[in-house]
Protein backbone atom coordinates (compact mmCIF):
# COMPACT_ATOMS: atom_id res chain seq x y z
CA UNK A 1 0.00 0.00 0.00
CA UNK A 2 1.28 3.45 -0.90
CA UNK A 3 2.26 5.40 2.20
CA UNK A 4 1.14 9.02 2.55
CA UNK A 5 4.16 11.20 1.77
CA UNK A 6 5.29 13.80 4.23
CA UNK A 7 5.94 17.49 3.67
CA UNK A 8 9.57 18.00 2.80
CA UNK A 9 11.84 20.53 4.35
CA UNK A 10 13.43 22.86 1.84
CA UNK A 11 13.00 26.24 0.26
CA UNK A 12 9.22 26.03 0.43
CA UNK A 13 6.78 24.36 2.83
CA UNK A 14 5.21 21.71 0.62
CA UNK A 15 3.69 18.28 0.27
CA UNK A 16 5.40 15.85 -2.08
CA UNK A 17 3.08 13.43 -3.85
CA UNK A 18 3.41 10.91 -6.64
CA UNK A 19 1.14 10.82 -9.68
CA UNK A 20 -0.15 7.53 -11.15
CA UNK A 21 2.56 7.75 -13.85
CA UNK A 22 5.23 7.71 -11.10
CA UNK A 23 6.27 11.34 -11.61
CA UNK A 24 6.86 13.17 -8.35
CA UNK A 25 5.44 16.64 -7.95
CA UNK A 26 4.95 19.02 -5.07
CA UNK A 27 2.07 21.03 -3.65
CA UNK A 28 2.73 24.13 -1.58
CA UNK A 29 0.97 23.98 1.79
CA UNK A 30 -1.16 27.06 2.44
CA UNK A 31 -0.53 28.86 5.71
CA UNK A 32 -2.67 30.91 8.05
CA UNK A 33 -2.80 33.95 5.76
CA UNK A 34 -4.19 32.15 2.70
CA UNK A 35 -6.55 30.09 4.87
CA UNK A 36 -7.91 33.23 6.56
CA UNK A 37 -8.25 35.00 3.20
CA UNK A 38 -10.40 32.18 1.80
CA UNK A 39 -12.46 31.88 5.00
CA UNK A 40 -13.28 35.60 5.12
CA UNK A 41 -14.42 35.57 1.48
CA UNK A 42 -16.60 32.50 2.06
CA UNK A 43 -17.96 33.96 5.31
CA UNK A 44 -19.20 37.05 3.47
CA UNK A 45 -20.65 35.00 0.61
CA UNK A 46 -22.64 32.60 2.80
CA UNK A 47 -23.81 35.41 5.09
CA UNK A 48 -25.04 37.41 2.10
CA UNK A 49 -26.78 34.35 0.64
CA UNK A 50 -28.59 33.68 3.90
CA UNK A 51 -29.44 37.36 4.38
CA UNK A 52 -30.71 37.66 0.81
CA UNK A 53 -33.07 34.74 1.36
CA UNK A 54 -34.43 36.25 4.59
CA UNK A 55 -34.95 39.66 2.98
CA UNK A 56 -36.63 38.24 -0.12
CA UNK A 57 -39.04 36.12 1.86
CA UNK A 58 -39.70 38.83 4.42
CA UNK A 59 -40.26 41.32 1.60
CA UNK A 60 -42.98 39.06 0.22
CA UNK A 61 -44.60 38.69 3.62
CA UNK A 62 -47.99 39.70 2.27
CA UNK A 63 -47.96 36.57 0.12
CA UNK A 64 -47.55 34.45 3.25
CA UNK A 65 -50.50 35.79 5.21
CA UNK A 66 -52.45 32.66 4.40
CA UNK A 67 -49.93 30.67 6.43
CA UNK A 68 -51.35 32.08 9.68
CA UNK A 69 -53.82 29.27 9.72
CA UNK A 70 -51.12 26.57 9.43
CA UNK A 71 -50.12 24.68 12.59
CA UNK A 72 -47.24 25.75 14.84
CA UNK A 73 -44.30 23.50 15.67
CA UNK A 74 -43.45 24.28 19.29
CA UNK A 75 -42.43 27.93 19.50
CA UNK A 76 -41.84 28.31 15.75
CA UNK A 77 -44.60 29.01 13.25
CA UNK A 78 -44.68 27.73 9.68
CA UNK A 79 -43.88 31.25 8.51
CA UNK A 80 -40.75 31.37 10.60
CA UNK A 81 -39.69 27.94 9.37
CA UNK A 82 -40.01 29.03 5.74
CA UNK A 83 -37.95 32.16 6.41
CA UNK A 84 -35.25 30.80 8.72
CA UNK A 85 -34.72 27.13 7.84
CA UNK A 86 -33.45 27.70 4.26
CA UNK A 87 -31.27 30.58 5.51
CA UNK A 88 -29.82 28.26 8.17
CA UNK A 89 -29.12 25.60 5.51
CA UNK A 90 -27.48 28.11 3.16
CA UNK A 91 -25.17 29.32 5.90
CA UNK A 92 -24.18 26.03 7.53
CA UNK A 93 -24.16 23.71 4.49
CA UNK A 94 -22.25 26.15 2.29
CA UNK A 95 -18.81 24.64 2.93
CA UNK A 96 -19.54 20.89 2.77
CA UNK A 97 -21.80 21.10 -0.29
CA UNK A 98 -19.50 23.32 -2.33
CA UNK A 99 -16.33 21.47 -1.29
CA UNK A 100 -17.92 18.27 -2.61
CA UNK A 101 -19.22 19.84 -5.82
CA UNK A 102 -16.06 21.86 -6.52
CA UNK A 103 -13.52 19.12 -5.69
CA UNK A 104 -12.13 20.58 -2.47
CA UNK A 105 -12.76 24.21 -3.34
CA UNK A 106 -15.27 26.93 -2.50
CA UNK A 107 -15.60 30.33 -4.20
CA UNK A 108 -13.45 31.80 -1.43
CA UNK A 109 -10.80 29.11 -1.79
CA UNK A 110 -10.77 29.56 -5.55
CA UNK A 111 -10.30 33.34 -5.19
CA UNK A 112 -7.53 32.80 -2.64
CA UNK A 113 -5.88 30.21 -4.92
CA UNK A 114 -6.12 27.26 -2.52
CA UNK A 115 -7.86 23.87 -2.39
CA UNK A 116 -8.24 20.85 -0.14
CA UNK A 117 -6.42 17.58 -0.88
CA UNK A 118 -5.64 14.45 1.08
CA UNK A 119 -2.05 13.47 1.88
CA UNK A 120 -1.74 11.68 -1.45
CA UNK A 121 -2.61 14.90 -3.28
CA UNK A 122 -6.02 13.58 -4.35
CA UNK A 123 -9.43 15.22 -4.23
CA UNK A 124 -10.99 14.60 -0.79
CA UNK A 125 -13.74 11.99 -0.39
CA UNK A 126 -17.24 13.03 0.61
CA UNK A 127 -16.76 11.39 4.00
CA UNK A 128 -13.56 13.34 4.68
CA UNK A 129 -15.21 16.63 3.72
CA UNK A 130 -18.23 15.93 5.94
CA UNK A 131 -16.00 15.00 8.90
CA UNK A 132 -13.93 18.13 8.41
CA UNK A 133 -17.02 20.32 8.48
CA UNK A 134 -18.68 18.58 11.42
CA UNK A 135 -15.56 19.33 13.46
CA UNK A 136 -15.76 22.98 12.40
CA UNK A 137 -17.81 23.35 15.61
CA UNK A 138 -14.72 22.36 17.61
CA UNK A 139 -12.42 24.62 15.60
CA UNK A 140 -14.81 27.53 16.12
CA UNK A 141 -14.53 27.37 19.93
CA UNK A 142 -14.79 29.55 21.93
CA UNK A 143 -16.63 31.48 19.22
CA UNK A 144 -13.79 33.20 17.36
CA UNK A 145 -12.15 30.11 15.80
CA UNK A 146 -9.43 30.24 18.45
CA UNK A 147 -8.98 26.45 18.56
CA UNK A 148 -8.67 26.28 14.77
CA UNK A 149 -6.26 29.21 14.59
CA UNK A 150 -4.01 27.72 17.28
CA UNK A 151 -4.04 24.35 15.50
CA UNK A 152 -3.02 25.97 12.20
CA UNK A 153 -0.27 27.93 13.93
CA UNK A 154 1.31 24.95 15.68
CA UNK A 155 0.70 21.88 13.49
CA UNK A 156 3.30 20.69 10.99
CA UNK A 157 0.97 20.88 7.98
CA UNK A 158 -0.78 24.13 9.03
CA UNK A 159 -4.11 22.36 9.54
CA UNK A 160 -7.02 22.75 11.94
CA UNK A 161 -8.66 20.01 14.04
CA UNK A 162 -11.14 19.08 11.31
CA UNK A 163 -8.33 18.68 8.78
CA UNK A 164 -6.34 16.49 11.17
CA UNK A 165 -9.30 14.18 11.75
CA UNK A 166 -10.12 13.96 8.02
CA UNK A 167 -6.44 13.70 6.95
CA UNK A 168 -6.73 16.74 4.66
CA UNK A 169 -4.33 19.56 3.79
CA UNK A 170 -5.01 23.00 2.34
CA UNK A 171 -2.59 23.64 -0.53
CA UNK A 172 -2.04 26.33 -3.11
CA UNK A 173 -3.90 25.52 -6.29
CA UNK A 174 -0.93 25.66 -8.65
CA UNK A 175 -2.14 24.33 -11.99
CA UNK A 176 0.79 23.46 -14.18
CA UNK A 177 0.75 25.06 -17.66
CA UNK A 178 1.54 22.96 -20.71
CA UNK A 179 5.04 24.52 -20.95
CA UNK A 180 5.89 23.39 -17.41
CA UNK A 181 4.61 19.88 -18.08
CA UNK A 182 6.78 19.74 -21.20
CA UNK A 183 9.80 20.88 -19.18
CA UNK A 184 9.07 18.24 -16.53
CA UNK A 185 9.05 15.53 -19.19
CA UNK A 186 12.32 16.73 -20.77
CA UNK A 187 14.00 16.98 -17.39
CA UNK A 188 12.86 13.50 -16.39
CA UNK A 189 14.24 12.02 -19.62
CA UNK A 190 17.55 13.83 -19.99
CA UNK A 191 18.61 15.53 -16.77
CA UNK A 192 21.10 14.19 -14.22
CA UNK A 193 19.20 15.94 -11.44
CA UNK A 194 17.21 13.89 -8.97
CA UNK A 195 13.42 14.02 -9.07
CA UNK A 196 13.34 16.33 -6.04
CA UNK A 197 15.87 18.70 -7.60
CA UNK A 198 14.02 18.72 -10.94
CA UNK A 199 10.79 19.72 -9.22
CA UNK A 200 12.58 22.34 -7.13
CA UNK A 201 14.25 23.85 -10.21
CA UNK A 202 10.96 24.18 -12.11
CA UNK A 203 9.20 25.49 -9.03
CA UNK A 204 11.84 28.19 -8.53
CA UNK A 205 11.79 29.28 -12.19
CA UNK A 206 7.99 29.35 -12.21
CA UNK A 207 7.95 31.59 -9.13
CA UNK A 208 10.85 33.77 -10.28
CA UNK A 209 8.94 36.84 -11.44
CA UNK A 210 6.92 36.95 -8.23
CA UNK A 211 9.97 36.95 -5.93
CA UNK A 212 12.01 39.93 -4.81
CA UNK A 213 15.58 40.29 -6.08
CA UNK A 214 17.03 39.33 -2.68
CA UNK A 215 14.86 36.22 -2.43
CA UNK A 216 15.72 35.21 -6.03
CA UNK A 217 19.44 35.40 -5.30
CA UNK A 218 19.17 33.58 -1.98
CA UNK A 219 17.00 30.73 -3.27
CA UNK A 220 18.99 30.33 -6.49
CA UNK A 221 22.25 30.29 -4.54
CA UNK A 222 20.87 27.67 -2.15
CA UNK A 223 19.74 25.51 -5.05
CA UNK A 224 23.06 25.71 -6.94
CA UNK A 225 24.92 24.85 -3.73
CA UNK A 226 22.51 21.96 -3.15
CA UNK A 227 23.33 20.36 -6.52
CA UNK A 228 27.05 21.21 -6.40
CA UNK A 229 27.06 23.79 -9.19
CA UNK A 230 29.33 26.87 -9.09
CA UNK A 231 27.91 30.31 -8.43
CA UNK A 232 27.64 32.59 -11.47
CA UNK A 233 30.34 35.25 -11.93
CA UNK A 234 29.63 38.76 -10.58
CA UNK A 235 27.22 40.71 -12.73
CA UNK A 236 25.58 44.12 -12.72
CA UNK A 237 22.29 42.27 -12.35
CA UNK A 238 23.10 39.29 -10.12
CA UNK A 239 19.55 37.95 -10.12
CA UNK A 240 19.64 37.76 -13.94
CA UNK A 241 22.95 35.90 -13.77
CA UNK A 242 21.47 33.40 -11.33
CA UNK A 243 18.43 32.90 -13.54
CA UNK A 244 20.64 32.18 -16.57
CA UNK A 245 22.59 29.67 -14.47
CA UNK A 246 19.35 27.91 -13.54
CA UNK A 247 18.00 27.93 -17.10
CA UNK A 248 21.23 26.28 -18.33
CA UNK A 249 20.20 23.26 -16.28
CA UNK A 250 17.11 22.83 -18.44
CA UNK A 251 17.51 20.50 -21.44
CA UNK A 252 17.15 22.24 -24.84
CA UNK A 253 13.65 22.18 -26.31
Secondary structure, DSSP 4 states (H G I P E B T S, - for coil): -PPPP-EEPSSS-EEEEE-TTS-EEEEEBP-HHHHHHHHHHHHHHHHHHHHHHHHHHHHTGGGGGGGGGSPPBTTB-HHHHHHHHHHHHHHHSHHHHHHHHTTS--HHHHHHTEEEEETTSPPPPHHHHHHHHHTHHHHTTTTTSHHHHHHHHHSTT---HHHHHHTEEEEE--PPPHHHHHHHHHHHHH--S-HHHHHHHHHHHHHGGGS-HHHHHHHHHHHHHHTTPPPPPP-SSHHHHHHHHHHTTSPP-
